[in-house]
């Protein structure tokens, strides 16, 4: 199983950052490939994308000014399988990616992603008071995993706040 390629470019509006690829994403080579993952529906329902994209169109988000990456590259069944050393290495690599590409907003798809990067325990939804990388707005959004118990309307509402920022 291969690592998943990033979809990054300089000066994007938003870079969406996940924990790591799912096994299905690792197999298909596309971000948020698990059919139970609601990422693509959330983007569309929040108005961030003009239509419902498929996971095999993940690279097309660059045309909208959106990028995709993860804090850890190795695909796993779930985030609980990620090793402490992988997070440590991933923090350094992710910060370098953000410094190099300078997106306007880094959107962390799940509080845990931002907590791993920032090492902060208390995190609220939305814009964070302090940026991990100067000049990049940190925005924490709910995970799009089908395992998340939040109502879809509530998740979409938080992503609508992200749309308003851009």
Buried (B, 14 or more C-beta within 10 A) or exposed (E): EEBBBBBBEEEBBBBBBBBBBBBBBBEBBBBBBBEEBBBBBBBBBBEBBEEEBEBEBBEEBBEBBBBBBBBBBBBBEEBEEBEEEBBEBBBEBBBEBBEEBEBBBBBBBBBBBBBBBBEBEEBEBEBBEEBBBEEBBBBBBBBBBEEBEEEBEEBBBBBBBBEEBE
